[in-house]
Amino acid sequence: MSLVNIISVPTSNGIKTIEIHNADITNLNFKFDVLVISAYINGYIPLPGTVLASLEKNTGVVLRKYAQNPLLNLKRSLNCWLSDAFEDLSFKHILCVEGIETSSISDGNSQEVLTNLFGTISLLNYKGMCSSIAMPILGAGSQQHSIHVILPKLIENAILSLNSNSKLQTIYFVEIDAAKAALIDQAINTYLNRTEEKLELVFDDPIVVTKLDVILSKLIQIRDGNAHFNKQNAMTELIDKIRDKNIRFFELGILGRKLLEFLLSDISKLKRDGYISIFEYINDLKSRNVADWMLTYMHTLRVFGNSVAHNTESNAKPSKMNKNDIIVFTFALDRFLDFYIQYE
């Protein structure tokens, strides 16, 4: 299990996510479209301990070979280039950002660096090449700049990119060092002002523990019965988190909501190119004579997922959730999975 933290981003094209993973970015266990790496200008030597060395070791990709004739060459304008497509790798393309002096990430030049990077991502989105990207925490390597300085800038630009690019669904930030990943987790929770109950480990309650064990068995049943579900991140991550007994309420809420949306889309007859909301999926089921009380469980997952993902309004009543709310959420998730398994 590599998921460290998750941020839910509401956009006009639906709920999207930013995920933080503790892993080797060149050896992730899920698929995505674009791997972002940085290099010195025309500097592609795979020195020991670098991402380039890991890339060559884990994938056999020698970056300098692809730099000679890139699919998309924006070196002069944006200091970026895009490789040709790869076959049989977890990613389709490499986006190489050249000439980033990582010291500039924490000084006055940071916005230019990030504008070049995310501007290139927008171009890839326009060409329909980029629904998911993975990148390191720029500047958090050997230069050891403060995570609390770097991360807000990266998150702000990532949120803007998810809002601006309709096809872009997920941005993965990946850190190989476990201690730094833990610092990133803390920095995100501080940045988002996540309250104590949202950070609470749900396995502290015996009622929730019993229900999550049942949910786990049903998730595995659903996944094993549908081969393409193995590539569905929300399901895989939720299974891993429950197995490891290491899931916080905000993670359960966000992943549960993502899973709800995915499974509803699987059984829905609503089909169109644009975004279809969970609310629309539920209304579609209502028109097909699904019981109101079952629809209420779905709305519970939707509303709870939204609530734990975002900051609570200061004038909201009550202002905080408690253990009883976690129990309600897990019961609603269990009943929805029953419905999905039995649905014809």
C-alpha positions in Angstrom: 0.0 0.0 0.0 1.5 3.3 -1.1 -1.3 5.9 -0.6 -0.4 8.4 2.1 -2.9 11.1 1.7 -5.7 12.1 -0.7 -7.3 15.5 -1.6 -10.7 15.8 -3.1 -11.1 18.6 -5.7 -14.6 19.6 -6.7 -14.7 20.9 -10.3 -17.3 21.7 -13.0 -16.3 18.3 -14.5 -16.9 16.3 -11.3 -14.9 15.4 -8.2 -11.2 14.9 -9.0 -8.3 13.9 -6.7 -4.7 14.7 -5.8 -3.0 11.7 -4.2 0.2 11.5 -2.3 2.1 8.1 -2.5 5.2 6.8 -0.7 6.8 4.7 -3.4 9.4 4.7 -6.2 7.8 6.8 -8.9 9.3 4.6 -11.6 7.8 1.5 -10.1 4.2 2.3 -9.2 1.7 -0.6 -9.0 -1.0 1.3 -10.9 -1.3 2.7 -14.4 -1.3 6.4 -15.4 -0.8 8.4 -18.5 2.3 10.7 -17.9 5.4 10.3 -15.8 6.9 13.7 -15.0 10.6 13.8 -14.3 13.2 16.6 -14.1 16.7 16.8 -15.6 19.4 19.3 -16.2 19.5 20.7 -19.7 20.7 17.9 -21.9 21.7 16.1 -18.7 20.5 12.5 -18.8 23.2 10.6 -16.9 21.5 8.1 -14.6 23.6 8.8 -11.5 23.2 6.4 -8.6 20.2 7.4 -6.3 18.5 9.5 -9.0 15.1 9.0 -10.6 16.9 8.5 -13.9 18.8 5.6 -12.5 15.6 4.0 -11.1 13.9 4.6 -14.4 16.6 2.7 -16.3 16.7 -0.1 -13.6 13.0 -0.6 -13.3 11.8 -0.1 -16.8 14.8 -0.3 -19.1 14.1 3.2 -20.4 17.3 5.2 -21.2 16.1 8.7 -21.2 18.8 10.2 -23.5 17.5 8.0 -26.4 14.1 9.5 -26.2 15.4 13.1 -25.8 17.0 13.0 -29.2 13.7 12.8 -31.1 10.8 13.6 -28.8 7.1 13.3 -29.8 6.6 16.9 -28.5 9.5 19.3 -28.3 8.9 22.4 -26.2 12.5 22.9 -25.0 12.9 26.4 -26.3 9.6 27.8 -25.0 8.8 25.8 -21.9 11.9 23.7 -21.2 9.9 20.6 -21.6 9.6 17.6 -24.0 7.4 14.6 -24.3 8.5 11.1 -25.2 6.9 8.8 -27.7 4.4 6.3 -26.3 5.7 3.3 -24.4 4.3 -0.2 -24.6 3.7 -2.5 -21.6 4.8 0.0 -19.0 2.6 1.5 -16.2 2.8 4.9 -17.9 2.3 5.9 -21.6 4.7 8.9 -21.9 7.5 10.7 -20.0 7.3 14.5 -19.7 10.8 15.7 -19.0 11.2 19.2 -17.5 14.7 20.5 -18.1 16.8 23.1 -16.3 14.8 23.2 -13.1 17.1 24.5 -10.4 15.2 23.0 -7.5 16.3 26.0 -5.4 14.0 28.1 -7.5 11.0 26.1 -6.3 11.1 27.9 -3.0 12.2 31.4 -4.2 10.7 34.0 -6.5 11.1 32.0 -9.7 8.9 29.2 -8.6 5.8 30.3 -10.4 7.6 30.4 -13.7 8.8 26.8 -13.2 5.3 25.6 -12.3 3.6 27.6 -15.0 5.9 25.9 -17.6 5.1 22.5 -16.2 1.4 22.9 -15.8 1.1 24.8 -19.1 2.6 21.8 -20.8 0.1 19.5 -19.0 -2.7 21.7 -20.3 -1.4 21.2 -23.8 -1.4 17.5 -23.3 -5.0 17.7 -21.9 -6.0 19.6 -25.1 -4.6 16.8 -27.2 -6.5 14.2 -25.1 -3.3 12.6 -23.9 -3.4 13.2 -20.2 -6.1 12.0 -17.7 -3.6 11.1 -15.0 -0.1 12.2 -14.2 2.6 11.3 -11.6 5.3 13.6 -10.5 7.8 13.9 -7.6 7.6 16.6 -5.0 9.8 19.1 -6.9 12.5 20.6 -4.6 12.1 18.1 -1.8 15.1 16.0 -2.9 18.7 16.5 -1.9 18.2 20.2 -1.7 15.9 19.6 1.3 13.8 22.7 1.0 10.9 22.9 3.5 8.0 20.8 2.6 5.7 23.4 4.2 7.1 26.0 1.7 7.0 23.8 -1.4 3.9 21.8 -1.0 1.2 24.6 -0.9 2.6 25.9 -4.2 2.4 22.5 -5.8 -1.1 21.8 -4.4 -2.4 25.2 -5.5 -1.2 24.7 -9.1 -2.4 21.1 -9.1 -5.9 22.2 -8.0 -5.9 25.0 -10.7 -4.9 22.4 -13.3 -7.6 20.0 -12.3 -10.2 22.8 -12.6 -8.9 24.0 -15.9 -8.4 20.8 -17.7 -11.5 18.8 -18.3 -9.9 15.4 -19.1 -7.3 15.5 -16.3 -8.7 13.4 -13.4 -5.9 12.6 -11.0 -2.5 14.0 -10.1 -0.2 11.8 -8.1 2.6 13.3 -6.1 5.2 10.5 -5.2 7.9 10.6 -2.6 10.2 7.6 -2.1 11.5 8.5 1.3 9.0 7.3 4.1 10.1 10.1 6.5 9.5 12.8 3.9 6.2 11.2 2.9 5.1 11.4 6.6 6.1 15.1 6.6 4.1 15.7 3.4 1.1 14.0 5.0 1.3 16.3 8.0 1.8 19.4 5.8 -1.3 18.6 3.7 -3.5 18.1 6.8 -2.3 21.4 8.2 -2.7 23.2 4.9 -6.3 21.9 4.6 -7.2 22.6 8.2 -8.4 19.0 8.7 -10.1 18.7 12.1 -9.3 16.0 14.6 -12.4 13.8 13.9 -11.5 13.7 10.2 -8.0 12.5 11.0 -9.3 9.9 13.4 -8.4 6.2 12.7 -11.7 4.5 12.2 -10.5 1.2 13.4 -10.6 2.5 17.0 -14.3 1.6 17.2 -15.2 -2.1 17.5 -18.5 -1.6 15.7 -16.7 0.0 12.7 -14.0 -2.7 12.8 -16.7 -5.5 12.5 -18.5 -3.7 9.6 -15.3 -2.9 7.7 -14.3 -6.6 7.8 -17.6 -7.3 6.1 -17.1 -4.5 3.6 -13.6 -5.8 2.8 -15.0 -9.2 1.8 -17.6 -7.6 -0.4 -15.1 -5.4 -2.1 -12.8 -8.4 -2.9 -15.9 -10.2 -4.2 -16.7 -7.3 -6.6 -13.1 -6.9 -7.7 -12.5 -10.5 -8.3 -15.7 -10.8 -10.3 -14.7 -8.1 -12.7 -11.2 -8.3 -14.2 -11.0 -4.6 -15.2 -11.8 -3.5 -11.6 -8.3 -4.4 -10.7 -7.2 -1.1 -12.3 -9.8 0.9 -10.4 -7.7 2.9 -7.9 -10.4 3.8 -5.4 -11.3 0.1 -4.9 -7.7 -1.1 -4.7 -6.7 1.7 -2.3 -9.8 1.1 -0.1 -9.1 -2.7 0.0 -5.4 -2.0 1.0 -6.3 0.6 3.6 -8.8 -1.7 5.3 -6.5 -4.7 5.2 -3.7 -2.7 6.8 -6.2 -1.3 9.4 -4.8 2.1 8.7 -7.5 4.3 7.4 -8.7 7.7 8.6 -12.2 9.0 8.4 -11.5 11.5 5.6 -9.8 8.8 3.6 -12.7 6.4 4.1 -15.1 9.2 3.1 -13.3 10.3 -0.1 -12.5 6.7 -1.3 -16.0 5.6 -0.5 -17.4 8.4 -2.5 -15.1 7.7 -5.4 -16.1 4.0 -5.3 -19.8 5.0 -5.2 -19.4 7.1 -8.4 -17.5 4.3 -10.2 -20.0 1.6 -9.3 -23.0 3.7 -10.1 -21.5 4.5 -13.5 -21.0 0.8 -14.1 -24.7 -0.1 -13.7 -26.2 3.2 -15.0 -27.9 3.5 -18.4 -26.9 7.1 -18.5 -24.3 7.6 -21.2 -22.9 10.8 -22.6 -19.5 12.4 -23.3 -19.7 15.0 -20.6 -19.6 14.6 -16.8 -22.4 12.8 -15.1 -22.8 13.5 -11.4 -23.6 11.1 -8.7 -26.8 12.9 -8.1 -27.8 12.2 -11.7 -26.9 8.6 -11.4 -29.0 8.2 -8.3 -32.0 10.0 -10.0 -31.6 7.6 -12.9 -32.0 4.7 -10.5 -35.1 6.3 -8.9 -36.7 6.3 -12.4 -36.0 2.6 -12.5 -37.9 1.9 -9.4 -35.0 1.5 -6.9 -36.3 1.8 -3.4 -36.1 5.3 -1.8 -34.5 4.0 1.3 -31.6 2.5 -0.8 -31.2 5.8 -2.7 -31.0 7.4 0.8 -27.9 5.2 1.5 -26.3 6.4 -1.7 -27.0 10.1 -0.9 -25.5 9.5 2.6 -22.3 8.3 1.0 -22.3 11.3 -1.4 -22.9 13.9 1.3 -20.5 12.4 3.9 -17.8 12.0 1.2 -18.2 15.7 0.4 -18.3 16.8 4.0 -15.1 15.0 5.1 -13.2 16.1 2.0 -13.8 19.8 2.5 -13.4 22.3 5.4 -16.5 22.6 7.6 -18.2 25.9 7.4 -17.7 27.9 10.6 -21.4 28.4 11.0 -22.4 24.8 10.3 -24.5 23.0 13.0 -23.2 20.7 14.3 -19.7 21.9 13.6 -18.0 18.4 14.0 -18.7 14.8 13.2 -18.2 12.0 15.8 -17.9 8.2 16.0 -21.6 7.8 15.4 -21.2 9.5 12.0 -18.4 7.1 11.1 -20.7 4.1 12.0 -23.5 5.5 9.9 -21.1 5.9 6.9 -19.8 2.4 7.1 -23.4 0.9 7.4 -24.4 2.9 4.3 -21.4 1.7 2.4 -22.1 -1.9 3.4 -25.7 -1.7 2.2 -24.8 0.0 -1.1 -22.3 -2.8 -1.8 -25.1 -5.4 -1.1 -27.3 -3.5 -3.6 -24.5 -3.4 -6.3 -23.8 -7.2 -5.9 -27.5 -8.1 -6.2 -28.4 -5.5 -8.9 -29.4 -6.8 -12.3 
